[in-house]
């Protein structure tokens, strides 16, 4: 699968809710563990930029979280 990365300004990102992003962070923790990718302190920080939630591991956008999850999902390793 060859997906283009999401851009931080993609309009679809405005539709993600805090519970959805929290669930994605849980998946990141599970899928990232075998690779040593762990952000135990990562959480939705409640801040937004232009209607987009920020994730608190360097105040990154949800696009970064989704792009990282896509890479981990493409490895074929189970969560």
Backbone torsions as a table, in degrees:
resi	resn	phi	psi	omega
1	UNK	NA	131.2	-178.4
2	UNK	-123.4	85.3	-179.5
3	UNK	-92.5	142.8	174.2
4	UNK	-75.1	141.0	177.4
5	UNK	-64.2	147.8	173.8
6	UNK	-72.6	142.1	174.3
7	UNK	-89.2	150.6	-177.8
8	UNK	-61.3	-21.6	-178.4
9	UNK	-99.2	7.6	-179.6
10	UNK	-59.1	131.1	-175.8
11	UNK	-62.5	-28.8	-179.5
12	UNK	-60.7	-26.1	-177.8
13	UNK	-66.4	-22.5	178.8
14	UNK	-71.0	-13.8	-176.7
15	UNK	-88.1	-12.8	-178.2
16	UNK	-75.1	132.3	178.8
17	UNK	-95.3	165.7	178.8
18	UNK	-58.6	-44.5	177.5
19	UNK	-62.4	-36.2	178.5
20	UNK	-66.0	-42.7	179.8
21	UNK	-68.1	-37.2	176.6
22	UNK	-61.2	-40.7	176.8
23	UNK	-64.5	-40.4	177.0
24	UNK	-63.9	-37.0	177.1
25	UNK	-65.0	-38.5	176.0
26	UNK	-61.2	-43.4	178.4
27	UNK	-63.0	-40.7	177.4
28	UNK	-58.3	-44.1	179.7
29	UNK	-61.6	-43.4	-178.6
30	UNK	-68.2	-49.6	-176.9
31	UNK	-72.7	-29.7	-178.0
32	UNK	-80.9	-21.8	-176.1
33	UNK	-53.2	-47.0	-179.7
34	UNK	-63.3	-19.2	-179.2
35	UNK	-100.3	1.5	-177.3
36	UNK	77.7	15.2	178.6
37	UNK	-91.4	104.6	-178.3
38	UNK	-138.5	125.6	173.8
39	UNK	-126.4	79.1	-178.1
40	UNK	-59.9	-26.2	-178.7
41	UNK	-93.9	-1.9	-178.6
42	UNK	-64.8	133.0	-179.6
43	UNK	-159.7	162.6	172.0
44	UNK	-70.6	127.6	-174.6
45	UNK	-96.1	2.3	176.8
46	UNK	82.5	-10.4	178.6
47	UNK	-84.9	153.2	176.5
48	UNK	-133.9	154.6	170.2
49	UNK	-126.0	115.3	178.0
50	UNK	53.9	39.8	177.2
51	UNK	85.3	2.1	-179.5
52	UNK	-104.7	130.8	178.4
53	UNK	-67.2	148.8	173.4
54	UNK	-107.2	147.4	176.7
55	UNK	-105.3	134.8	-174.0
56	UNK	-87.4	72.8	157.9
57	UNK	-140.2	76.0	-175.0
58	UNK	89.0	22.3	-178.4
59	UNK	48.0	51.2	179.2
60	UNK	-85.8	165.2	179.2
61	UNK	-85.8	164.1	176.5
62	UNK	-62.0	-28.1	178.0
63	UNK	-58.1	-41.7	179.2
64	UNK	-63.3	-43.5	177.7
65	UNK	-60.3	-47.5	-178.9
66	UNK	-66.2	-38.8	178.1
67	UNK	-65.4	-40.9	177.6
68	UNK	-64.8	-43.1	177.7
69	UNK	-62.1	-38.8	178.1
70	UNK	-59.8	-45.1	178.0
71	UNK	-61.0	-43.6	-180.0
72	UNK	-66.7	-39.4	178.6
73	UNK	-64.5	-35.3	-178.4
74	UNK	-73.3	-11.7	179.0
75	UNK	-70.1	-20.2	179.4
76	UNK	83.5	-1.1	178.1
77	UNK	-82.6	136.9	178.0
78	UNK	-68.6	153.4	178.9
79	UNK	-71.4	NA	NA
